[in-house]
Amino acid sequence: MPQNYIKLLSALFAVTSIFLPNVVNAARESFDASLLNIRQIKNKGIILTPTPGSTLKIDEKRGIANLSESYCSATLPTIKTTGEPLTIDLFYTPNLMHYWLWLDGRVLTLKNQQGKTVLTVDIVRRGRLRLGYGNDGQVSFPLQQTTETLPLKVIIDNNGARLEALGRSWATVKGTALQAGNYQIILAQSDKNHLGARGWYSHITVTKGAENALPSVDYASKGDFYRRLSELDRKLITGNEDHTAVPETTFSIATARKAAARCVIDSLWHRLYLNKIQHFDEYFNDLAKSVDTINSGNPETERWNLPASPAGTRFLSPEDREFHFGVIGWELGCYAPEMAKLGYNIVSDSVWPNIVMNPDGRFNAERMTQRILPSVEELSRYGIKIDMLVAAYSPDYLIQKHPEWNGVFFGYGLGEKEQAAMIKENKEWKGRIAGHGFLKASIIHSDYLEMCRNYLVPLFSYLKKNPAIVATCLLNEPQFEDYSPAMQIRFHNYLKKQYPSLDALNKLWKSSYANWDEIFINRVNAYDRHNIFRFWDWLRFNREVGTEYLNFLNAIAKQNAPNLRTHAKTLPWEFGLQWYAPNSDERNNYDYADGVDRLEFNKITDFTGTDSWADRFTGDSELSTNTIYQSMYYDLVGFYDRKKPIFDTEWHIVSDMPPRTPPRYLDMVMQLNVAHQLRAGTIWVMSPSPNELDISSDMPLLLQSGLTAARIRANQEIYNAIATRPREIALLYSVKNRHINGDKSIIALQNLYKAGLFSGLGIRMLDERQLISGDYSGIKILISIDCPVPEEQTVEAVKRFCNSGGFFYAIGDFGSKNNTWTDGKTVQNVKSLPSTDKYETLQQIITSAAAVAEIYTPVKISGKNGQSIFGVEWHVASNAENKKVVFAANYSRKPQTIKITGVKKIRNVITGKPVNHEMSLDIWETFVGIEE
């Protein structure tokens, strides 16, 4: 007899022995789905019901697949009982072994002969199990371990039902025994409102009788933190944890509070498991206060109506007037219901080659459908859009082939030790010769580019199928370093095009190369600003290579998923790093030739991506924030093309160092960012290894982020008016001057920028290359400050600007060593002023220039004395009905009294109430008003 036929008979006997009525199966024969194909299952009365459009799949080892592209439920033959205790054993294999990423889903349903559900078992996010029996239910504490297979046991006896797993009893529901009659078990999805738990189902056994109960889970015995959290958990988590899968059209503070509390308590469990207990007492106490508020019975009535989010190609397109706020994390579908209730409408997720690539370099479709797509689908059920980072980091198999891309560069951020470490590295030739940070690759190497194609082409074929995926981030914090032989040859060819001869190069570089091949760039001379021409040549060359690489990635995206809008998440180096002291070696060494040309990047992608910071709310000696760095950066990249909005996908606006960020600061920064052209932002939550950047444990911050997001979205026309206000004064930003002179050109520029902000004038940044190309529409005044080495074409561009009616103010040096102003001709509207970095002088210059160009604000915000207030930023705009809109934010170091003039009646947009023309603004407080 053929072996397969014997195996089939054995399997059929097992099914018969389980499901024939009145059979006590002491040996616990099991039904193993892997032994039966679909036809055989149906022949024995086991019905598999696939989701329409899916392909049925049975894994040989794991059982019936209920996973993306193969969703399926299984209805088993009738069980007959006379009322005796019953035990159901089931092996459930989650699609992810990490409990904190599990999604909502039904595991098992027991129905009586009338079709009424009498018992359910569900996965309830982050490793919680829910047992429902009769009209009652209980949700377990979360699992505190990862597991590849979860053996579940449901026992129904005279006391009710209990759920056991991993040697413990997790949930108990009191009740009576099952009534005599026929019952049916359904695995996975039981109806349209309860999707099946993602994963595999196998080895189900039904027996009469029940064993003694296992000990209950007792986390309280593990210490005080566990005890307190266990007690609070039971106050918050009830047996009724169902969520209706519909997009939220309103924001309710009461609903959002409960959603935030639901996230925070699970995040605190996870922190305990990882022993990351910094701030734990504070987190716990804030959560406890919110749980008391939730259970107090006193209604919180604040509500906002939310606009519907656009889908597909409309996302962050010129016609998209919506703001998009949410969170960044890993597979956040586990909190899709909470995200929607918190007022969020966008999530930034990620995938990279190690997740979906085999060691042989082929794409692993099963890993894609197992790990990435389920979370995407869950988010889409709640109307949340997804931005997917497709970071093409070198997978392990490629690093094994190219170990020269691995390791670290010595001297990364070591301050005074930096130069010595780099010299030592290059002398010994250890560490990487290519790659930086996460990337670990030579982006010009054929092996790496082939990997990118093998990874991205099939990946985009999946991403384009789900309309909830509206954008893809092609690069994560790109920084390109490559000193490989191929890069050296490419640099030589570049230099031959730039210089008429080797002698010309030697003269400027102060070198004595005998031939082109002797030229060699390593990390020491790549950083060396003392040889400014060599430094500038390498910077420009490296940027060309980086731009070519982004073009390569963007072309793959557009060819394979043309409707996905693209961006690249660049870092905001342009105006310095706030955690290093200005003019320090540390800061200038960190700001190296990273291969990123933000202007050229902006031309390639559909909108402007970034990863910037405003997380230092203690600020420097003058201001209580560091938002200036972020605002200047937004006002630079946002004006590369004003039709391309800014999306900050790692929105670092909470502190990554103690003390904790105050909610009011978060509220102010979110609104300030919108005023400086941000249209979308995602904050870190619920990362697998939570840190101080992760707000999922911080109840006040999590709730405030949702509240502010909802307010901005609900008042989108008013905030759009502020964001799109005219900017008629431009500050010249010279990329060349910045990189050659480091902070020397930035400190004064920052003070000039502050002078404009605190005077309410429409200030923007203008890249020197935009000026050269004639891209300065709408600008009446152009101001440069301490710019000794502009590009060669800049002076002529200034002349064209002035001859077209613009006003140019040169504060300090402006190319005086290499250029003359008039070239024998008269240039109108030019004024040269002495160098200064004093705020008061700069404010006088900029306000006087505005008066000359007849730039006036119809509404003015000032102190009681009529003068501007240092640290109070304000802006005036007009909405579609030509009503004046006023925005003010106080990030000075003390409360301020502001006076509003130029408008008769004004209403607070947030409260809806009329306000006095003189009001107090606390530190980090904002005001948004509209003319009545």
TAHUTA-V662910 format. One record per backbone hydrogen bond with DSSP energy under -1.0 kcal/mol. CO is the residue of the C=O (numbers start at 0). NH is the residue of the N-H. If there is no record, write none. Layout:
{{CO;NH} {CO;NH}}
This chain:
{{1;5} {2;6} {3;7} {4;8} {5;9} {6;10} {7;11} {8;12} {9;13} {10;14} {11;15} {12;16} {13;17} {14;18} {15;19} {23;25} {24;27} {30;203} {31;34} {32;35} {36;40} {37;41} {38;42} {39;43} {40;45} {41;44} {46;74} {48;72} {50;53} {56;64} {58;62} {62;58} {63;200} {65;198} {66;69} {68;54} {70;50} {72;48} {73;186} {74;46} {78;182} {80;180} {84;208} {85;155} {86;206} {87;153} {88;204} {89;151} {90;201} {91;149} {92;199} {96;146} {97;100} {98;101} {104;122} {105;196} {106;187} {107;120} {108;185} {109;117} {109;118} {110;183} {111;114} {115;111} {117;133} {118;109} {119;131} {120;106} {120;107} {121;129} {122;104} {124;127} {126;142} {127;123} {128;139} {129;121} {130;137} {131;119} {132;135} {135;132} {137;130} {149;91} {151;89} {152;163} {153;87} {154;161} {155;85} {156;159} {158;174} {159;156} {160;172} {161;154} {162;169} {162;170} {163;152} {164;167} {167;164} {168;216} {170;162} {172;160} {180;80} {182;78} {183;110} {184;75} {185;108} {186;73} {190;193} {193;189} {194;105} {197;94} {198;65} {199;92} {200;63} {201;90} {203;30} {204;88} {206;86} {214;168} {218;221} {219;222} {222;226} {223;227} {224;228} {225;229} {226;230} {227;231} {228;232} {229;233} {231;235} {232;236} {238;240} {243;245} {248;305} {250;303} {251;255} {252;256} {253;257} {254;258} {255;259} {256;260} {257;261} {258;262} {259;263} {260;264} {261;265} {262;266} {263;267} {264;268} {265;269} {266;270} {267;271} {268;272} {269;273} {270;275} {276;279} {278;282} {279;283} {280;284} {281;285} {282;286} {283;287} {284;288} {285;289} {286;290} {287;291} {288;292} {289;293} {290;294} {301;252} {303;250} {310;313} {311;314} {313;316} {316;319} {323;680} {324;344} {325;682} {326;347} {327;684} {331;334} {332;335} {334;338} {335;339} {336;340} {337;341} {338;343} {339;342} {344;384} {345;326} {346;386} {347;328} {348;388} {351;354} {352;356} {355;363} {357;360} {361;357} {363;367} {364;368} {365;369} {366;370} {367;371} {367;372} {371;375} {372;376} {373;377} {374;378} {375;379} {376;380} {378;381} {378;383} {379;382} {384;346} {385;469} {385;470} {386;348} {387;472} {388;350} {390;392} {394;398} {395;399} {396;400} {397;401} {401;404} {402;405} {403;432} {410;412} {410;413} {413;416} {414;417} {416;420} {417;421} {418;422} {419;423} {420;424} {421;425} {422;426} {423;427} {424;428} {424;429} {432;482} {435;438} {438;393} {441;444} {444;448} {445;449} {446;450} {447;451} {448;452} {449;453} {450;454} {451;455} {452;456} {454;458} {455;459} {456;460} {458;461} {458;462} {459;463} {461;464} {465;468} {467;385} {469;564} {470;387} {471;566} {472;389} {474;568} {480;434} {483;487} {484;488} {485;489} {486;490} {487;491} {488;492} {489;493} {490;494} {491;495} {493;497} {494;498} {500;504} {501;505} {502;506} {503;507} {504;508} {505;509} {505;510} {514;517} {515;518} {521;525} {522;526} {529;531} {530;534} {531;535} {532;536} {533;537} {534;538} {535;539} {536;540} {537;541} {538;542} {539;543} {540;544} {541;545} {542;546} {543;547} {544;548} {545;549} {546;550} {547;551} {548;552} {549;553} {550;554} {551;555} {552;556} {553;557} {554;558} {555;559} {556;560} {560;563} {564;471} {565;606} {566;473} {567;569} {568;476} {569;610} {570;572} {572;575} {576;579} {580;583} {583;587} {584;588} {585;589} {586;590} {589;591} {591;593} {593;479} {596;600} {597;601} {598;602} {600;604} {607;646} {609;648} {611;651} {614;616} {626;630} {627;631} {628;632} {629;633} {630;634} {632;636} {633;637} {634;764} {636;639} {640;643} {644;607} {645;678} {645;679} {646;609} {647;681} {649;651} {650;652} {651;613} {661;665} {662;666} {663;667} {664;668} {665;669} {666;670} {667;671} {668;672} {669;673} {670;674} {671;675} {672;677} {673;676} {676;645} {678;323} {679;647} {680;325} {681;650} {682;327} {683;694} {690;693} {694;697} {697;701} {698;702} {699;703} {700;704} {701;705} {702;706} {703;707} {704;708} {705;709} {706;710} {707;711} {708;712} {709;713} {710;714} {712;715} {714;718} {715;719} {716;720} {717;721} {718;722} {719;723} {721;724} {727;779} {727;780} {728;763} {729;782} {730;765} {732;767} {733;737} {734;738} {735;739} {736;740} {737;741} {740;743} {741;744} {742;745} {742;746} {745;749} {746;750} {747;751} {748;752} {749;753} {750;754} {751;755} {752;756} {753;757} {755;760} {756;759} {756;873} {760;762} {761;728} {763;730} {765;732} {766;769} {766;770} {767;771} {768;772} {769;774} {773;775} {775;778} {779;806} {780;729} {781;808} {782;731} {783;810} {786;814} {790;793} {792;796} {793;797} {794;798} {795;799} {796;800} {797;801} {798;802} {799;803} {800;805} {801;804} {806;781} {807;830} {808;783} {809;832} {810;785} {812;786} {814;818} {821;824} {828;807} {830;809} {832;811} {837;841} {838;842} {839;843} {840;844} {841;845} {842;846} {843;847} {844;848} {845;849} {846;850} {847;851} {848;852} {849;854} {850;853} {859;900} {861;898} {862;865} {866;862} {868;871} {870;890} {872;888} {874;886} {876;884} {878;881} {882;878} {883;930} {884;876} {885;928} {886;874} {887;926} {888;872} {889;923} {890;623} {895;920} {897;918} {898;861} {900;859} {904;931} {905;914} {906;929} {907;911} {912;907} {916;899} {918;897} {920;895} {921;924} {924;889} {926;887} {927;908} {928;885} {929;906}}
